[in-house]
Amino acid sequence: MSSRQNGQAGEDQGGLQPRYRRAFGCVTWVYMGMLTFLAANFFLSLPFRWVGGGEIYNYVPPRLAYLGSALLVPGMVFAAALGARTYRAPRRVAGRVGAGVGALIGLSGFFSLAWLAAALGFARRDQAFRTETFADIGGIAFYLFPPLTIAATVLVVYALYSKAADSARRRRLGLIGAGLAVLAALGLALSDPGLVGIVGVIICVVSAALAGWVGGAGGYARAGGDDMIPPGATIRPREPRRKTR
């Protein structure tokens, strides 16, 4: 065996385990998803710079940039843990699940900012939250939002991370969590409806869904390489590159 082959074998033995490589890969694709989220919400908001007096354009990109900054570090932690606990999935399935989870994160994250701004009085202290959009949310929906959102988060996280539950149960728990998240957000939206806020929610959800699809189809489906293909899966290993003479 040549010295080059010996060196390569030493690197393989001393390198990261496949599940840790997958964790790092998933974290990398969180950055790609975040870039997609920021770019998508900017370009979706751009036409409103000349429509409606620019109110939507002045409201949506800054608010969603704030949301993206707040979600980046927690997203990295959750992505690393998810990558270390799971195997690769078919790209179509991973992209569909990623888009759904991304849409839920965008929906709950958007209204969580609105809820915090109202509950903690940010509108009176912070220029970034000094807006009339969702400024008067209240009623029973205001008090139900935190427990419903927390319950939805727990169910979705359990559906993603659980190794004990089968796929049917995980799908069912994920759908229940999604329903609770939509119910909580809908309650806040109806307590203080407005055109700017509704358009902002739609842009946020669409942008987050695109970001989730990028993270799912690009990272969750591919990170870890062939070593993280589960037994019996239909995923085809990568073909070795042909050596050029």
N, C-alpha and C positions, 0 to 999 in steps of 0.2 A: 504494500500500500504506500502511495506517495506521501510526501510531507504535506502537500496541499489537502489530500483527503483526510490525513490525520487531523489537520487543523480544523477542517470542516466538521469532522465528527466531534471534536472537542467543543466547538461552538454549539452543536446540536445538544450535547449533553449538559453544557453549562448555560444554555439559553432559558428564556422564560417558558413556563409551562403553557400549553395551548390555551387553557382557559384564561390565563392572565394576558396572553396576547390578544385574545378576543375582547377582554375588558378594555384594554388600551384602544383597540380598534373601535369599539362602540363609543368611547369618549371622544375620539377624533371625529366621528361622524356627528356627534352632538354639535361641534363647532360648525360643521357643514350645514346642519339643520338650522342653527341659529342665523347663519349668514343668509340662508334661504328665507327664513322668517322676516328678517329685517328688509331684505330686498323686495320680497313680495308685498309686504304691507306698504312700502314706499311707492312702488309702481302702481298698486291698486288705488292708492290715495291721490296720486299725482293728477289725474283728470279733475279732481274736485278743487284743485287750485284755481281753476277758472270757472267752476260751477258752484253755485250756492254761496258766493261771496268768500270762498276759501275757508269757511268755518270748519268743514270736515278735514281739510288738508292740514290746518293748523292744530287740530286736536289729535288725529289718529297717529301719525308717525312718532311724535314725541312721547305720547302715552305708551305706545307699543315698544319703543326703544327702552323705556324705563322698565316695562314688564320683562323684556328679553334679558336685560341686565340682572334683574332680580332672580330670574329662573336659571341663569347659566350655571352657577356653581352647584345648586341642588341637582340640576339635570346631569352634570358630570358625575356626581356621586351615584345617582340612581342608574345611569348608563353603565358605569363600571361594575356595579353590583349585578345588574341584569346580565351583562356579558359574561361575568364569571360563573353565573348559575345556569346558563342556558346553552343550547346548541344552536347551530345554524338552522335557518328555516328557508323554505322556498321563497324566492324573491317576490312573487306575486302575493303570497300570504303575508310576508313580513311588511311589504309596502302597504297593504290594506290595513293591517293592524296598526302600523305606525301612523298612518293618516288618521285613523279613528282616535288613537290616543292623543295625537297632536291636537286634533280639533277639540277634544275635551279639555286639554291643558289650556288652550287658548281661551275657551269659553269661561272656564272657572277662574283662570288667572285674570282675565279682564274684569270680571265682576268682583273678584277679591280685592283688586285695587280700588274699585269704586266703593266697596263696603268699608275698607280700611280708611279711605279718605273721609267718609261720612262718620264712621265710628270714632276716629281719633282726631277729627277736626283738622285734617291736613289742608283743607281749602282755606282756612283762616291763617295758616302759617307758611305754606309752601306755594310758590308761584306756579309750579308745574301742575298743581291740582286745583288751581283757582279757575274753575269752569262751571258753567251751569248744567253741563251734561251729567245726568244721574246724581245731581246734587241734593235732590229731595227724596231719595229713596227712604222707605220706612215701612211702618206697619208690621204685620206678622211675618211677611216675607223677609224683612230685615233680620229678625231674630231666628228664623228657621234656616237662613242661608249658611251659617257656620256649621251646625250639626249635619245638615244634608251634604254639604261639600266635603266635610271630613269623612262621613260614611262612604260617599262615592269614591274618595281617594283610597280609602282602606280596601274597598272591594276591588277596584281596578288594579292596585298594587299587588294584592293577593293573587288576582287572576294572572298577572304577568310573572310573578316570582315563584308561585307555588310549584313544588315538584310532586306533592302528594295528590293533588286533584287531577282528574283526567281532563282531556280537552273539552268535552261537553260541559262539565261543571265550570271550568274556567271561562268558557264563552258565556255561560249563563250569568256568572257573577259579574263579568265585565259589562254585559248588557244592563244588568240591574244598576251597577254603579253609574253607567252612562245616563240612565234614566233619572237617577237622583240628581246628578250634576245638571242636567237640562232643566229639571223641575226647579232647583234652587236658583239657577240663572234666570229662568222665565219669571219667577216670582219677583225678583228685583227689577227686571226690565219693565214689567207691567205696573210696578209701584210708582215709576216716574218715567213714562215713555217719552221718547223724543227722536226726531229723525237723525240727528247727528249721532246719538248714542247707538241707535239700531244699526246704522251704516258702519259705525266703528266696530261693533260686535261682529258683523258679517265679515268685514275685512280681516279682523283678528282671527276668526275661526278658519277662514279660507287659507290665510297665510300660515297658521299653525299646522293645518292639515297638510299643506305642501311640505313644510319643514319635517313633519312626522314621516311623510312618505319618503323623503330623502334619507332620513335617519334609518328607517326600517329597511327599505330596498337596498340602500347602499351599505349600511353598517351592520344591522342585525342579521341580514341575510348572508353577509360575506365575511364578517370579522372572524378571525381565528384560523382561516384556511381549511384545508382538507381534514386536519386533525379534529375539527369540531363538527364534522358531519355526523349526525346521530345514526345509530344502527338501523338499517332498514329504510333509510330515507331515499328519495328519488333524486337527490341532488348529485349531480355528476362532478367528480373531482376534476380539478384543473389539469389539463394535459401539460406534461413537461415541455419546456421550451426547447426547440431544436437548436443544437449547437451549430454555429456557423463556422465553416472551415477557413 
